[in-house]
Amino acid sequence: MKLSELEFYVEDFLAFCQSKNLSQKTIASYEQSLKLFVAYLKNEHEIVGVREVRTGHIRQYITFVQDRGKYTVVNRESSKT
């Protein structure tokens, strides 16, 4: 499966974190948070490219997470299985 541009950059960032010897707990936390954000952008705004993301999207995501809770944001693709 081909990664979207945003997914590619998340994976690249996580590899960077590993190269800096961050703890696995920290990396797992970053991974979960970033993947939830990417899923939100894709599902709610059909955004897959870094340059498509605007300040307003980030503000809307913060409100979304505050209203629903971080762990209720589910990637629709994974919830189909």
LINKACOR-V114769 format. One line per field, one symbol per residue. ss: DSSP state (A for helix, B for strand, O for the rest). phi: phi as a letter, one per 30 degrees, with the letter a starting at -180 (. if undefined). psi: psi as a letter, one per 40 degrees, with the letter a starting at -180 (. if undefined). A space follows every 50 residues. Layout:
ss = ???
phi = ???
psi = ???
This chain:
ss = OOOOAAAAAAAAAAAAAAAOOOOAAAAAAAAAAAAAAAAAAAAAAOOOOA AAOOAAAAAAAAAAAAAAOAAAOOOAAAAOO
phi = .dddeddedddddddddddchddddddddeddddddddddeddcbhcbce dddceddddddededddcjedcdbdeddddd
psi = hhiidddddddddddddddefiidddddddddddddddddddddefheid edhiddddddddddddddhdeehhhddded.
